[in-house]
Amino acid sequence: QVRLVESGGGSVQPGDSLRLSCAASGNRLSNYAATWFRQASGKAREFVAAISRSGDSITISGSGRGRFTLSRDNDKGTVDLQMNGLQPEDTAVYFCGAGRAYGTWTAWGQGTQVTVSS
């Protein structure tokens, strides 16, 4: 079973950027498709982005399109979410997920907090 750990969260001002990273232990992350979801306080968890095992297929949510990019380094075993132009509505706990099949997420990290405020 793969175990996921997120890093890179923090507190920033509107317009700033953050880069979140997801790493795995217990199994190689390159064996899995990966995704990022987020959950704001009092709201349901929502999809942010997903990437196939090879990295050839990437999906970005409407809220992130044009601002967020998703990439992976299968040699390093990481999946990174680059977030630019952050806004207060991006404030949430961001979770990394993984699954053998793209779109079926069976493992989750503990999350990393992103706070955007002036």
All heavy atoms as an XYZ file, in Angstrom:
871
protein
N       0.840     -1.173      0.000
C       0.000      0.000      0.000
C       0.891      1.244      0.000
O       1.852      1.330      0.764
C      -0.907      0.011      1.247
C      -1.802      1.218      1.373
C      -2.875      1.248      0.308
O      -3.184      0.226     -0.317
N      -3.442      2.407      0.068
N       0.570      2.180     -0.856
C       1.356      3.406     -0.929
C       0.906      4.365      0.167
O      -0.283      4.459      0.477
C       1.204      4.044     -2.327
C      -0.211      4.522     -2.585
C       2.215      5.156     -2.518
N       1.854      5.047      0.761
C       1.567      6.083      1.759
C       2.066      7.409      1.209
O       3.182      7.504      0.710
C       2.256      5.745      3.078
C       1.676      4.516      3.754
C       2.410      4.180      5.039
N       3.770      3.744      4.797
C       4.113      2.511      4.464
N       3.169      1.596      4.326
N       5.375      2.194      4.277
N       1.209      8.423      1.335
C       1.477      9.712      0.700
C       1.728     10.794      1.737
O       1.080     10.818      2.791
C       0.278     10.116     -0.171
C      -0.145      9.099     -1.226
C      -1.418      9.549     -1.921
C       0.966      8.879     -2.232
N       2.650     11.694      1.415
C       2.961     12.828      2.284
C       3.014     14.086      1.433
O       3.734     14.135      0.431
C       4.306     12.639      3.008
C       4.624     13.865      3.850
C       4.268     11.395      3.881
N       2.229     15.095      1.851
C       2.224     16.370      1.154
C       3.152     17.356      1.846
O       3.335     17.284      3.073
C       0.813     16.976      1.125
C      -0.248     16.092      0.505
C      -1.017     15.270      1.524
O      -0.477     15.029      2.626
O      -2.147     14.871      1.221
N       3.674     18.290      1.097
C       4.484     19.371      1.658
C       4.325     20.614      0.798
O       3.822     20.538     -0.330
C       5.958     18.967      1.734
O       6.474     18.702      0.442
N       4.737     21.748      1.347
C       4.747     22.981      0.571
C       3.647     23.973      0.883
O       3.612     25.061      0.309
N       2.717     23.605      1.764
C       1.658     24.537      2.113
C       2.193     25.703      2.932
O       3.341     25.726      3.348
N       1.332     26.694      3.144
C       1.734     27.846      3.936
C       0.734     28.967      3.833
O      -0.351     28.805      3.261
N       1.105     30.102      4.395
C       0.267     31.304      4.364
C       0.883     32.316      3.406
O       2.064     32.659      3.551
C       0.155     31.902      5.763
O      -0.514     31.023      6.637
N       0.093     32.783      2.460
C       0.571     33.724      1.456
C      -0.462     34.822      1.254
O      -1.596     34.736      1.725
C       0.865     33.028      0.115
C       1.970     31.998      0.264
C      -0.395     32.383     -0.456
N      -0.067     35.830      0.511
C      -0.962     36.938      0.183
C      -1.589     36.722     -1.191
O      -1.034     35.968     -2.019
C      -0.191     38.254      0.205
C       0.335     38.629      1.584
C       0.952     40.004      1.617
O       1.404     40.528      0.602
N       0.963     40.617      2.794
N      -2.717     37.346     -1.445
C      -3.333     37.223     -2.777
C      -2.353     37.585     -3.881
O      -1.603     38.556     -3.773
C      -4.496     38.212     -2.708
C      -4.856     38.254     -1.264
C      -3.551     38.143     -0.530
N      -2.356     36.763     -4.920
C      -1.454     36.957     -6.037
C      -0.152     36.182     -5.939
O       0.564     36.062     -6.944
N       0.146     35.657     -4.753
C       1.377     34.893     -4.565
C       1.260     33.492     -5.156
O       0.180     33.061     -5.595
C       1.720     34.795     -3.078
C       2.268     36.100     -2.515
O       2.526     37.037     -3.319
O       2.426     36.196     -1.289
N       2.366     32.774     -5.107
C       2.430     31.405     -5.630
C       2.887     30.450     -4.543
O       3.577     30.835     -3.596
C       3.413     31.329     -6.800
O       3.015     32.158     -7.863
N       2.480     29.207     -4.689
C       2.953     28.111     -3.854
C       3.136     26.881     -4.725
O       2.417     26.703     -5.713
C       1.962     27.779     -2.738
C       1.979     28.630     -1.467
C       0.836     28.182     -0.545
C       3.298     28.525     -0.745
N       4.062     26.039     -4.307
C       4.262     24.762     -4.993
C       4.097     23.651     -3.971
O       4.871     23.555     -3.020
C       5.648     24.690     -5.632
C       5.860     23.477     -6.519
C       7.231     23.544     -7.184
N       7.463     22.477     -8.139
C       7.139     22.550     -9.430
N       6.560     23.650     -9.899
N       7.386     21.539    -10.244
N       3.073     22.841     -4.159
C       2.829     21.694     -3.293
C       3.478     20.461     -3.899
O       3.451     20.275     -5.116
C       1.332     21.460     -3.124
C       0.501     22.652     -2.641
C      -0.952     22.215     -2.442
C       1.069     23.255     -1.376
N       4.015     19.617     -3.036
C       4.653     18.399     -3.502
C       4.076     17.191     -2.772
O       3.756     17.269     -1.584
C       6.162     18.475     -3.279
O       6.813     17.369     -3.867
N       3.938     16.099     -3.495
C       3.449     14.844     -2.940
C       4.515     13.781     -3.159
O       4.985     13.605     -4.286
C       2.151     14.448     -3.626
S       1.442     12.887     -3.080
N       4.880     13.098     -2.083
C       5.854     12.021     -2.169
C       5.247     10.770     -1.555
O       4.295     10.841     -0.778
C       7.138     12.406     -1.451
N       5.827      9.617     -1.896
C       5.253      8.359     -1.451
C       6.281      7.485     -0.761
O       7.476      7.588     -1.017
C       4.658      7.614     -2.640
N       5.782      6.627      0.091
C       6.591      5.563      0.667
C       5.769      4.287      0.625
O       4.544      4.325      0.471
C       6.996      5.891      2.105
O       5.857      6.020      2.938
N       6.436      3.174      0.713
C       5.739      1.895      0.693
C       5.565      1.336     -0.695
O       5.394      0.131     -0.865
N       5.577      2.184     -1.682
C       5.482      1.779     -3.079
C       5.888      2.987     -3.922
O       5.809      4.122     -3.462
C       4.059      1.355     -3.437
C       4.011      0.396     -4.603
O       4.883      0.413     -5.466
N       2.994     -0.449     -4.651
N       6.311      2.740     -5.126
C       6.749      3.838     -5.983
C       5.544      4.616     -6.507
O       4.591      4.043     -7.040
C       7.558      3.300     -7.154
C       8.892      2.685     -6.743
C       9.584      2.052     -7.941
N       9.815      3.024     -9.001
C      10.854      3.844     -9.053
N      11.759      3.811     -8.100
N      11.001      4.684    -10.062
N       5.598      5.951     -6.366
C       4.498      6.777     -6.848
C       4.353      6.683     -8.352
O       3.254      6.904     -8.884
C       4.711      8.228     -6.404
C       3.546      9.202     -6.578
C       2.294      8.686     -5.863
C       3.912     10.586     -6.069
N       5.423      6.311     -9.037
C       5.358      6.167    -10.493
C       4.413      5.044    -10.919
O       4.021      4.981    -12.085
C       6.758      5.913    -11.060
O       7.325      4.748    -10.480
N       4.039      4.172     -9.985
C       3.109      3.087    -10.292
C       1.648      3.520    -10.222
O       0.747      2.700    -10.458
C       3.309      1.934     -9.312
C       4.640      1.236     -9.508
O       5.163      1.191    -10.608
N       5.186      0.710     -8.422
N       1.412      4.796     -9.897
C       0.067      5.280     -9.640
C      -0.245      6.551    -10.434
O       0.638      7.397    -10.624
C      -0.111      5.602     -8.161
C       0.037      4.417     -7.242
C       1.287      3.969     -6.842
C      -1.086      3.729     -6.784
C       1.425      2.869     -6.009
C      -0.964      2.639     -5.947
C       0.299      2.215     -5.567
O       0.422      1.136     -4.737
N      -1.499      6.662    -10.836
C      -2.011      7.972    -11.202
C      -2.151      8.773     -9.912
O      -2.267      8.203     -8.825
C      -3.363      7.843    -11.892
N      -2.136     10.092    -10.022
C      -2.162     10.927     -8.821
C      -3.092     12.112     -9.003
O      -3.388     12.522    -10.132
C      -0.756     11.396     -8.467
N      -3.517     12.639     -7.884
C      -4.472     13.728     -7.927
C      -4.275     14.662     -6.738
O      -3.629     14.302     -5.750
C      -5.906     13.176     -7.897
O      -6.847     14.239     -8.104
C      -6.211     12.511     -6.557
N      -4.813     15.850     -6.872
C      -4.918     16.786     -5.757
C      -6.383     17.180     -5.603
O      -7.046     17.513     -6.582
C      -4.084     18.041     -5.996
C      -2.618     17.842     -5.835
C      -1.723     17.507     -6.801
C      -1.868     17.953     -4.629
N      -0.465     17.400     -6.280
C      -0.519     17.674     -4.936
C      -2.185     18.273     -3.298
C       0.506     17.703     -3.977
C      -1.174     18.307     -2.357
C       0.151     18.020     -2.690
N      -6.852     17.117     -4.390
C      -8.148     17.632     -4.006
C      -7.925     18.685     -2.918
O      -6.849     18.752     -2.328
C      -9.042     16.521     -3.435
C      -9.769     15.699     -4.462
C      -9.080     14.915     -5.367
C     -11.154     15.704     -4.507
C      -9.761     14.148     -6.311
C     -11.847     14.938     -5.437
C     -11.142     14.158     -6.338
N      -8.942     19.467     -2.661
C      -8.853     20.422     -1.555
C     -10.174     20.477     -0.814
O     -11.232     20.153     -1.368
C      -8.468     21.820     -2.054
C      -9.528     22.501     -2.904
C      -8.975     23.820     -3.469
N      -9.980     24.535     -4.243
C      -9.731     25.653     -4.927
N      -8.509     26.176     -4.949
N     -10.699     26.251     -5.602
N     -10.088     20.875      0.446
C     -11.288     20.985      1.262
C     -11.198     22.244      2.104
O     -10.327     22.354      2.988
C     -11.465     19.754      2.152
C     -12.784     19.745      2.896
C     -13.097     18.383      3.482
O     -12.218     17.544      3.659
N     -14.367     18.148      3.765
N     -12.075     23.189      1.824
C     -12.161     24.403      2.625
C     -13.018     24.126      3.851
O     -13.841     23.203      3.858
C     -12.749     25.535      1.797
N     -12.826     24.923      4.865
C     -13.551     24.736      6.117
C     -15.062     24.777      5.876
O     -15.579     25.724      5.271
C     -13.155     25.825      7.114
O     -13.836     25.668      8.336
N     -15.751     23.748      6.318
C     -17.199     23.690      6.188
C     -17.712     23.311      4.814
O     -18.922     23.333      4.578
N     -16.813     22.948      3.910
C     -17.213     22.595      2.552
C     -16.777     21.186      2.197
O     -15.937     20.588      2.872
C     -16.627     23.595      1.551
C     -17.145     25.013      1.725
C     -16.668     25.911      0.600
C     -17.241     27.308      0.724
N     -16.803     28.181     -0.398
N     -17.358     20.657      1.147
C     -17.003     19.325      0.681
C     -15.641     19.353     -0.008
O     -15.192     20.385     -0.509
C     -18.066     18.821     -0.275
N     -15.009     18.185     -0.014
C     -13.737     18.063     -0.722
C     -13.988     18.213     -2.213
O     -14.949     17.639     -2.744
C     -13.097     16.719     -0.405
C     -11.667     16.575     -0.868
C     -11.045     15.270     -0.424
N     -10.877     15.219      1.020
C     -10.094     14.308      1.631
N      -9.422     13.429      0.906
N      -9.983     14.308      2.945
N     -13.144     18.970     -2.900
C     -13.336     19.185     -4.326
C     -12.067     18.874     -5.115
O     -10.948     19.067     -4.639
C     -13.788     20.622     -4.610
C     -12.766     21.688     -4.313
C     -13.175     23.063     -4.819
O     -14.173     23.172     -5.549
O     -12.473     24.033     -4.470
N     -12.268     18.432     -6.336
C     -11.182     18.070     -7.237
C     -10.407     19.308     -7.671
O     -10.997     20.346     -7.975
C     -11.769     17.366     -8.460
C     -10.807     17.142     -9.568
C      -9.873     16.114     -9.480
C     -10.816     17.936    -10.696
C      -8.979     15.896    -10.516
C      -9.931     17.727    -11.734
C      -9.006     16.698    -11.644
N      -9.080     19.188     -7.712
C      -8.224     20.268     -8.188
C      -7.531     19.871     -9.491
O      -7.567     20.600    -10.478
C      -7.173     20.654     -7.137
C      -6.226     21.717     -7.684
C      -7.843     21.137     -5.856
N      -6.869     18.706     -9.502
C      -6.090     18.305    -10.674
C      -5.757     16.828    -10.573
O      -5.747     16.255     -9.480
C      -4.815     19.125    -10.780
N      -5.463     16.213    -11.727
C      -5.068     14.807    -11.751
C      -4.080     14.592    -12.882
O      -4.101     15.304    -13.894
C      -6.286     13.899    -11.915
N      -3.249     13.561    -12.716
C      -2.233     13.255    -13.715
C      -2.095     11.747    -13.827
O      -2.161     11.021    -12.835
C      -0.887     13.928    -13.333
C       0.145     13.801    -14.450
C      -0.352     13.381    -12.010
C       1.350     14.712    -14.254
N      -1.926     11.267    -15.048
C      -1.773      9.835    -15.277
C      -0.390      9.360    -14.838
O       0.485     10.167    -14.521
C      -1.985      9.530    -16.757
O      -0.998     10.203    -17.532
N      -0.190      8.066    -14.834
C       1.098      7.520    -14.388
C       2.254      8.020    -15.237
O       3.329      8.345    -14.730
C       1.058      5.996    -14.403
C       0.359      5.404    -13.210
C       0.449      3.896    -13.217
N      -0.403      3.304    -14.225
C      -0.517      2.002    -14.426
N       0.199      1.165    -13.713
N      -1.324      1.539    -15.337
N       2.018      8.106    -16.529
C       3.089      8.555    -17.424
C       3.235     10.076    -17.439
O       4.259     10.593    -17.870
C       2.810      8.063    -18.839
O       1.651      8.704    -19.352
N       2.188     10.768    -17.011
C       2.189     12.227    -17.087
C       1.639     12.761    -18.389
O       1.570     13.971    -18.582
N       1.218     11.850    -19.280
C       0.717     12.281    -20.589
C      -0.677     12.885    -20.515
O      -1.057     13.676    -21.380
C       0.699     11.095    -21.552
C       2.098     10.674    -21.958
O       3.042     11.451    -21.736
O       2.246      9.564    -22.499
N      -1.431     12.494    -19.514
C      -2.796     12.997    -19.383
C      -2.916     13.790    -18.102
O      -2.614     13.293    -17.016
C      -3.789     11.831    -19.369
O      -5.103     12.307    -19.232
N      -3.336     15.050    -18.222
C      -3.482     15.941    -17.070
C      -4.838     16.620    -17.147
O      -5.240     17.081    -18.221
C      -2.370     17.006    -17.044
C      -0.997     16.353    -16.893
C      -2.613     18.016    -15.915
C       0.165     17.312    -17.018
N      -5.517     16.661    -16.030
C      -6.798     17.352    -15.948
C      -6.716     18.388    -14.838
O      -6.287     18.082    -13.733
C      -7.934     16.362    -15.634
O      -7.943     15.312    -16.610
C      -9.277     17.073    -15.645
N      -7.121     19.596    -15.139
C      -7.137     20.688    -14.159
C      -8.583     21.153    -13.999
O      -9.298     21.322    -14.991
C      -6.270     21.876    -14.608
C      -4.853     21.434    -14.959
C      -6.254     22.972    -13.523
C      -4.016     21.000    -13.791
N      -9.001     21.371    -12.785
C     -10.366     21.841    -12.546
C     -10.565     23.233    -13.125
O      -9.599     23.973    -13.364
C     -10.652     21.878    -11.045
O      -9.889     22.914    -10.434
N     -11.815     23.603    -13.312
C     -12.112     24.924    -13.840
C     -11.576     26.040    -12.976
O     -11.100     27.066    -13.475
N     -11.628     25.849    -11.659
C     -11.173     26.896    -10.748
C      -9.663     27.100    -10.817
O      -9.153     28.165    -10.481
C     -11.595     26.574     -9.313
O     -11.021     25.357     -8.897
N      -8.951     26.070    -11.267
C      -7.496     26.166    -11.314
C      -6.919     26.412    -12.704
O      -5.738     26.735    -12.832
N      -7.767     26.250    -13.717
C      -7.261     26.344    -15.092
C      -6.688     27.732    -15.355
O      -7.284     28.742    -15.031
C      -8.390     26.024    -16.056
C      -7.923     25.536    -17.416
C      -9.066     24.861    -18.136
N      -9.476     23.643    -17.443
C     -10.735     23.245    -17.341
N     -11.716     23.980    -17.857
N     -11.040     22.123    -16.724
N      -5.486     27.746    -15.931
C      -4.823     29.017    -16.200
C      -3.954     29.510    -15.054
O      -3.145     30.417    -15.239
N      -4.154     28.924    -13.864
C      -3.356     29.339    -12.705
C      -2.538     28.189    -12.136
O      -1.443     28.402    -11.601
C      -4.277     29.880    -11.605
C      -5.095     31.080    -12.000
C      -5.843     31.643    -10.800
N      -6.762     30.654    -10.227
C      -6.844     30.392     -8.921
N      -6.047     31.024     -8.056
N      -7.710     29.494     -8.466
N      -3.083     26.979    -12.194
C      -2.427     25.817    -11.592
C      -1.846     24.924    -12.691
O      -2.450     24.744    -13.745
C      -3.427     24.983    -10.798
C      -4.020     25.675     -9.602
C      -4.995     25.026     -8.842
C      -3.643     26.954     -9.214
C      -5.563     25.636     -7.738
C      -4.201     27.572     -8.112
C      -5.163     26.914     -7.382
N      -0.688     24.368    -12.420
C      -0.127     23.348    -13.300
C       0.288     22.149    -12.457
O       0.695     22.290    -11.302
C       1.087     23.873    -14.087
O       2.077     24.339    -13.154
C       0.708     25.000    -15.016
N       0.158     20.975    -13.062
C       0.466     19.719    -12.378
C       1.541     18.991    -13.158
O       1.473     18.903    -14.388
C      -0.797     18.872    -12.269
C      -0.708     17.587    -11.466
C      -0.364     17.873    -10.016
C      -2.037     16.821    -11.545
N       2.523     18.476    -12.434
C       3.600     17.739    -13.099
C       4.068     16.619    -12.187
O       3.758     16.592    -10.988
C       4.760     18.694    -13.408
O       5.304     19.247    -12.217
N       4.816     15.705    -12.761
C       5.375     14.624    -11.954
C       6.782     14.321    -12.428
O       7.112     14.502    -13.606
C       4.490     13.382    -12.012
C       4.430     12.658    -13.307
C       3.357     11.546    -13.241
N       3.626     10.647    -12.123
C       2.691      9.881    -11.548
N       1.440      9.915    -11.989
N       3.004      9.075    -10.554
N       7.595     13.851    -11.486
C       8.940     13.386    -11.772
C       9.004     11.945    -11.295
O       9.146     11.692    -10.096
C       9.965     14.261    -11.052
C      11.394     13.924    -11.425
O      11.661     12.741    -11.726
O      12.239     14.823    -11.410
N       8.886     11.013    -12.199
C       8.828      9.598    -11.810
C      10.189      9.075    -11.344
O      10.238      8.050    -10.663
C       8.271      8.757    -12.955
C       6.760      8.881    -13.056
O       6.086      9.287    -12.106
N       6.211      8.542    -14.212
N      11.250      9.746    -11.682
C      12.553      9.355    -11.151
C      12.649      9.718     -9.667
O      13.158      8.939     -8.856
C      13.671     10.026    -11.933
C      13.798      9.459    -13.340
O      13.424      8.284    -13.545
O      14.257     10.187    -14.237
N      12.172     10.901     -9.343
C      12.191     11.348     -7.951
C      11.007     10.799     -7.152
O      11.037     10.796     -5.925
C      12.182     12.873     -7.881
C      13.428     13.538     -8.432
C      13.332     15.052     -8.272
C      14.572     15.740     -8.807
N      14.480     17.231     -8.691
N       9.959     10.389     -7.859
C       8.777      9.884     -7.169
C       7.947     10.979     -6.547
O       7.439     10.827     -5.429
N       7.786     12.097     -7.247
C       7.006     13.209     -6.727
C       5.976     13.683     -7.745
O       6.158     13.506     -8.959
C       7.895     14.395     -6.343
O       8.648     14.806     -7.486
C       8.849     14.026     -5.218
N       4.915     14.262     -7.235
C       3.903     14.919     -8.042
C       3.726     16.315     -7.467
O       3.447     16.463     -6.268
C       2.572     14.153     -8.010
C       1.481     14.955     -8.718
C       2.728     12.787     -8.647
N       3.911     17.327     -8.292
C       3.911     18.709     -7.824
C       2.754     19.505     -8.406
O       2.467     19.412     -9.602
C       5.213     19.403     -8.217
C       6.401     18.868     -7.445
O       6.197     18.102     -6.477
O       7.536     19.217     -7.812
N       2.140     20.306     -7.556
C       1.080     21.218     -7.975
C       1.607     22.644     -7.817
O       1.821     23.104     -6.693
C      -0.166     21.019     -7.118
C      -1.353     21.924     -7.454
C      -1.929     21.581     -8.830
C      -2.448     21.795     -6.385
N       1.822     23.302     -8.939
C       2.262     24.697     -8.930
C       1.031     25.587     -8.991
O       0.233     25.486     -9.934
C       3.175     24.978    -10.123
C       3.603     26.434    -10.263
C       4.530     26.875     -9.146
O       5.407     26.117     -8.728
N       4.348     28.098     -8.654
N       0.874     26.441     -8.001
C      -0.300     27.304     -7.918
C       0.140     28.756     -7.988
O       0.881     29.227     -7.120
C      -1.059     27.039     -6.613
C      -1.470     25.585     -6.442
S      -2.535     25.324     -5.014
C      -1.426     25.737     -3.678
N      -0.298     29.437     -9.014
C       0.021     30.847     -9.208
C      -1.232     31.696     -9.051
O      -2.347     31.189     -9.194
C       0.623     31.067    -10.595
C       1.898     30.286    -10.804
O       2.700     30.101     -9.886
N       2.108     29.822    -12.026
N      -1.047     32.967     -8.779
C      -2.183     33.865     -8.663
C      -3.180     33.438     -7.610
O      -4.392     33.497     -7.830
N      -2.698     33.015     -6.473
C      -3.589     32.500     -5.433
C      -4.536     33.582     -4.923
O      -4.159     34.758     -4.801
C      -2.775     31.908     -4.291
C      -2.137     30.554     -4.599
C      -1.028     30.234     -3.624
C      -3.188     29.465     -4.597
N      -5.740     33.151     -4.618
C      -6.785     34.044     -4.129
C      -7.345     33.500     -2.811
O      -7.195     32.311     -2.522
C      -7.896     34.164     -5.163
C      -7.436     34.752     -6.482
C      -6.865     36.156     -6.333
O      -7.402     36.996     -5.590
N      -5.757     36.421     -7.028
N      -7.995     34.345     -2.013
C      -8.542     33.861     -0.738
C      -9.435     32.634     -0.885
O      -9.444     31.781      0.013
C      -9.320     35.072     -0.216
C      -8.593     36.249     -0.773
C      -8.150     35.810     -2.156
N     -10.137     32.509     -1.985
C     -11.010     31.342     -2.182
C     -10.230     30.054     -2.421
O     -10.834     28.969     -2.446
C     -11.990     31.585     -3.334
C     -11.351     32.021     -4.630
C     -11.320     33.533     -4.788
O     -11.165     34.254     -3.770
O     -11.451     33.990     -5.947
N      -8.910     30.161     -2.589
C      -8.083     28.965     -2.705
C      -7.676     28.431     -1.321
O      -7.037     27.376     -1.242
C      -6.813     29.270     -3.504
C      -7.116     29.627     -4.946
O      -7.937     28.923     -5.574
O      -6.537     30.610     -5.448
N      -8.024     29.142     -0.280
C      -7.707     28.690      1.071
C      -8.401     27.369      1.359
O      -9.628     27.250      1.222
C      -8.146     29.745      2.098
O      -7.364     30.927      1.914
C      -7.951     29.231      3.519
N      -7.613     26.372      1.746
C      -8.147     25.030      1.989
C      -7.013     24.123      2.457
O      -5.842     24.490      2.393
C      -8.763     24.456      0.716
N      -7.392     22.949      2.897
C      -6.418     21.871      3.084
C      -6.341     21.116      1.764
O      -7.366     20.717      1.215
C      -6.821     20.927      4.230
C      -5.799     19.797      4.363
C      -6.941     21.701      5.538
N      -5.136     20.949      1.275
C      -4.915     20.284     -0.007
C      -4.413     18.862      0.247
O      -3.445     18.660      0.988
C      -3.911     21.073     -0.848
C      -4.511     22.311     -1.462
C      -4.870     23.403     -0.670
C      -4.738     22.400     -2.841
C      -5.443     24.530     -1.223
C      -5.306     23.524     -3.403
C      -5.664     24.586     -2.596
O      -6.232     25.716     -3.153
N      -5.072     17.913     -0.399
C      -4.775     16.499     -0.217
C      -4.246     15.897     -1.505
O      -4.817     16.112     -2.581
C      -6.039     15.734      0.183
C      -6.614     16.144      1.500
C      -7.573     17.147      1.566
C      -6.217     15.517      2.675
C      -8.126     17.529      2.779
C      -6.766     15.883      3.889
C      -7.719     16.899      3.943
N      -3.207     15.109     -1.374
C      -2.706     14.314     -2.487
C      -3.344     12.929     -2.433
O      -3.478     12.349     -1.337
C      -1.191     14.193     -2.387
S      -0.445     13.127     -3.631
N      -3.747     12.422     -3.584
C      -4.323     11.089     -3.678
C      -3.642     10.294     -4.778
O      -2.999     10.859     -5.667
N      -3.786      8.972     -4.733
C      -3.191      8.110     -5.745
C      -4.081      6.908     -5.979
O      -4.852      6.500     -5.094
C      -1.791      7.668     -5.324
N      -3.965      6.344     -7.164
C      -4.728      5.153     -7.488
C      -4.118      4.437     -8.678
O      -3.473      5.070     -9.519
N      -4.327      3.134     -8.737
C      -3.817      2.359     -9.871
C      -4.521      2.780    -11.146
O      -3.915      2.809    -12.221
C      -4.032      0.869     -9.619
C      -3.222      0.312     -8.461
C      -1.766      0.135     -8.813
N      -1.047     -0.604     -7.768
C       0.222     -0.966     -7.872
N       0.918     -0.652     -8.936
N       0.794     -1.630     -6.875
N      -5.807      3.089    -11.034
C      -6.582      3.514    -12.190
C      -6.857      5.006    -12.106
O      -7.244      5.523    -11.046
C      -7.906      2.753    -12.244
N      -6.674      5.689    -13.199
C      -6.914      7.128    -13.268
C      -8.369      7.422    -12.951
O      -9.264      6.941    -13.605
C      -6.566      7.603    -14.680
C      -6.530      9.102    -14.859
C      -5.359      9.810    -14.662
C      -7.657      9.802    -15.271
C      -5.304     11.185    -14.853
C      -7.619     11.167    -15.462
C      -6.441     11.858    -15.257
O      -6.402     13.216    -15.441
N      -8.568      8.215    -11.905
C      -9.932      8.542    -11.512
C     -10.460      7.722    -10.361
O     -11.521      8.031     -9.806
N      -9.759      6.681     -9.982
C     -10.133      5.870     -8.824
C      -9.039      6.007     -7.786
O      -7.979      5.391     -7.891
C     -10.327      4.396     -9.220
O     -11.309      4.299    -10.246
C     -10.777      3.588     -8.001
N      -9.319      6.826     -6.771
C      -8.282      7.200     -5.800
C      -8.438      6.379     -4.531
O      -9.465      6.460     -3.858
C      -8.367      8.697     -5.513
C      -8.501      9.502     -6.781
C      -9.552     10.262     -7.178
C      -7.533      9.572     -7.853
N      -9.306     10.803     -8.418
C      -8.082     10.410     -8.853
C      -6.259      9.014     -8.067
C      -7.400     10.699    -10.043
C      -5.599      9.308     -9.246
C      -6.158     10.141    -10.211
N      -7.414      5.603     -4.213
C      -7.499      4.647     -3.114
C      -6.574      4.973     -1.952
O      -6.649      4.319     -0.908
C      -7.187      3.234     -3.626
O      -5.897      3.250     -4.248
C      -8.221      2.777     -4.649
N      -5.707      5.921     -2.110
C      -4.786      6.301     -1.038
C      -4.746      7.823     -0.939
O      -4.796      8.508     -1.963
C      -3.383      5.761     -1.316
N      -4.659      8.313      0.292
C      -4.662      9.754      0.526
C      -3.610     10.127      1.562
O      -3.339      9.360      2.489
C      -6.036     10.216      1.039
C      -7.118     10.064      0.030
C      -7.992      9.014     -0.088
C      -7.442     10.967     -1.031
N      -8.836      9.222     -1.152
C      -8.519     10.413     -1.746
C      -6.918     12.199     -1.442
C      -9.088     11.049     -2.853
C      -7.491     12.825     -2.536
C      -8.554     12.258     -3.224
N      -3.059     11.333      1.375
C      -2.182     11.882      2.394
C      -2.981     12.584      3.475
O      -4.215     12.633      3.426
N      -2.271     13.147      4.444
C      -2.915     13.826      5.568
C      -3.311     15.259      5.247
O      -4.091     15.868      5.982
C      -1.966     13.825      6.770
C      -1.723     12.431      7.331
C      -3.000     11.804      7.834
O      -3.716     12.377      8.645
N      -3.315     10.613      7.347
N      -2.779     15.807      4.181
C      -3.137     17.155      3.767
C      -2.139     18.198      4.213
O      -1.408     18.016      5.194
N      -2.129     19.310      3.477
C      -1.287     20.453      3.825
C      -2.130     21.722      3.682
O      -2.869     21.885      2.716
C      -0.023     20.507      2.947
O       0.825     21.564      3.381
C      -0.342     20.711      1.468
N      -2.016     22.594      4.671
C      -2.863     23.783      4.715
C      -2.306     24.878      3.806
O      -1.108     25.201      3.860
C      -2.948     24.320      6.147
C      -3.738     25.606      6.304
C      -5.221     25.411      6.105
O      -5.825     24.484      6.651
N      -5.852     26.292      5.325
N      -3.195     25.460      3.016
C      -2.879     26.643      2.212
C      -3.829     27.749      2.647
O      -5.050     27.574      2.610
C      -3.040     26.352      0.708
C      -2.918     27.647     -0.100
C      -2.008     25.335      0.250
N      -3.264     28.862      3.069
C      -4.061     30.009      3.498
C      -3.658     31.236      2.694
O      -2.469     31.572      2.619
C      -3.860     30.293      5.000
O      -4.207     29.125      5.754
C      -4.738     31.449      5.450
N      -4.647     31.860      2.075
C      -4.398     33.044      1.264
C      -5.190     34.201      1.869
O      -6.418     34.196      1.873
C      -4.813     32.823     -0.197
C      -4.412     34.038     -1.045
C      -4.202     31.549     -0.747
N      -4.483     35.184      2.380
C      -5.163     36.335      2.981
C      -4.241     37.532      2.955
O      -3.015     37.392      2.893
C      -5.596     36.015      4.410
O      -4.472     35.865      5.245
N      -4.852     38.708      3.000
C      -4.077     39.940      3.030
C      -3.992     40.478      4.452
O      -3.341     41.475      4.700
C      -4.709     40.980      2.102
O      -6.063     41.184      2.433
